[in-house]
Amino acid sequence: MTGSPAASRLQTDAPPGEVRGCTRLGPLRLAAAASGERAPNVPSRMRGFSMLEVLVAFVILALVGTALFRLFSGALTNVAAAADYSRAVLVAESVLAEAAGTQPLRETAQAGTADDGRIAWTTRVTPYTAPQVNPDLERASESMPTRLWRILAEVTFAGPNGLPRTFSLATVRLGAKERR
C-alpha cells in the first residue's frame, strides 16, 4: 500500500502510522480508494447524497433558474424598447432631412405615419426668432433677403408599457424670405 501513488500522495508530511485528511478511513478503505474500487462495508450515509440533499439542490437550482429567466426576460424587453426607440429616431431624422431639404423653405406643417402606422410623425417649418435678440439687430435683419427657419420633427410611438412616447428633433436652416 505504501508503494501505490494514491497512498504516497495521502501520506506526505504525515507521521508514521497516520494519514492526514483521512483519519476516518481504515487501511482497508484507504486501499480500496487508492485502487479506485468501492470500499466494502461502507455505511449507507457515506455512499452518496441523501434524498433531502438532492431536494435542496433542486430547489436552489430552480430559484437560480427562475431569477435568470426573469433577468433574460427583462433584457429582451429592453432590447425591444431600444429597437422601437432607434426606429423612431431614424424616422425623425429622415423626415427632418426631407423637410429641411425642401426648397424654398416656407412656413408649413406636414404629418404622416411610418412602420405600418406604429410611428406617427409631424414636421413644422416656422421662422426662427432667437431668444433675447437685440431689437436693432432684428430690424436690420428684416431688410436681408434671407432668414433663419426652424424645422421641427416630432415622432410618436408606443413605449414598452403601451403609453405613447414622443421624440423631437429640430434644426435651423438659412433660406429665402417668403415674398408677400
Secondary structure, DSSP 4 states (H G I P E B T S, - for coil): -TTSHHHHHHTTT--TT--TT-TTS-HHHHHHHHHTPPPTT--GGGSS--HHHHHHHHHHHHHHHHHHHHHHHHHHHHHHHHHHHHHHHHHHHHHHHHHHHSSS--SEEEEEEETTTTEEEEEEEEE---TT--HHHHHHHHTSSEEEEEEEEEEEEE-TTSSEEEEEEEEEEEEEPPP-
